[in-house]
Amino acid sequence: MVSELALAVAGCWQGKGKWMVRRLRECDPELAKRLLAGHRDVVTSGDIAGLVAVCDAVLAPLGGRLTEGFAVR
């Protein structure tokens, strides 16, 4: 989903499956590298820190996480 958002914000074509990675590499190679590394870390070791950091970086210019500042009253 973050890949789709990043591509949409950049005005780049999107894709599904392996084409999503190809489109992201064309549009923003550094983001693609960071997302894939974060995904690899989650799958291999369960470490989510890298993936969360990349997602936060994509969301930051758009106002950040939707739940930021959210409180149930």
C-alpha positions as CSV (number, residue, x, y, z in Angstrom):
1,M,0.0,0.0,0.0
2,V,2.9,2.4,0.7
3,S,4.3,1.7,-2.7
4,E,0.9,2.6,-4.3
5,L,0.7,5.8,-2.3
6,A,4.3,6.8,-3.1
7,L,3.7,6.2,-6.8
8,A,0.4,8.1,-6.8
9,V,1.9,11.1,-5.0
10,A,4.8,11.2,-7.5
11,G,2.4,10.9,-10.4
12,C,4.0,7.6,-11.6
13,W,2.4,4.6,-13.2
14,Q,1.4,1.8,-10.8
15,G,1.5,-1.9,-11.2
16,K,0.6,-5.1,-9.5
17,G,2.9,-7.8,-8.2
18,K,6.4,-7.7,-9.7
19,W,5.4,-4.7,-11.8
20,M,4.8,-2.7,-8.7
21,V,8.5,-3.1,-7.7
22,R,9.6,-2.3,-11.3
23,R,7.5,0.9,-11.3
24,L,8.8,1.9,-7.9
25,R,12.4,1.3,-9.0
26,E,11.8,3.5,-12.1
27,C,10.2,6.3,-10.1
28,D,12.2,6.3,-6.9
29,P,15.1,3.8,-6.7
30,E,16.1,4.7,-3.2
31,L,12.6,4.3,-1.8
32,A,12.3,0.9,-3.6
33,K,15.6,-0.2,-2.0
34,R,14.5,0.9,1.5
35,L,11.1,-0.7,1.2
36,L,12.5,-4.0,-0.1
37,A,15.1,-4.1,2.7
38,G,12.5,-3.4,5.3
39,H,10.2,-6.1,3.9
40,R,13.2,-8.5,3.9
41,D,14.0,-7.7,7.5
42,V,10.4,-8.4,8.6
43,V,10.3,-11.7,6.7
44,T,13.7,-13.0,7.8
45,S,13.9,-11.7,11.4
46,G,10.6,-10.2,12.4
47,D,12.2,-6.8,12.8
48,I,9.7,-4.2,11.7
49,A,11.7,-1.1,12.5
50,G,13.1,-0.5,9.0
51,L,9.7,-1.0,7.3
52,V,8.0,1.3,9.8
53,A,10.6,4.0,9.2
54,V,10.1,3.9,5.4
55,C,6.3,4.0,5.8
56,D,6.6,7.0,8.1
57,A,8.9,8.7,5.6
58,V,6.4,8.3,2.8
59,L,3.5,9.4,5.1
60,A,5.3,12.4,6.6
61,P,4.8,14.9,3.7
62,L,1.2,13.9,3.6
63,G,0.4,14.7,7.2
64,G,1.8,11.6,8.9
65,R,0.0,8.6,10.3
66,L,-3.8,8.9,10.4
67,T,-3.9,7.7,14.0
68,E,-1.3,10.3,15.2
69,G,-3.0,12.3,18.0
70,F,-6.0,10.1,18.0
71,A,-7.6,9.5,21.4
72,V,-10.7,7.6,22.4
73,R,-12.8,9.7,24.8
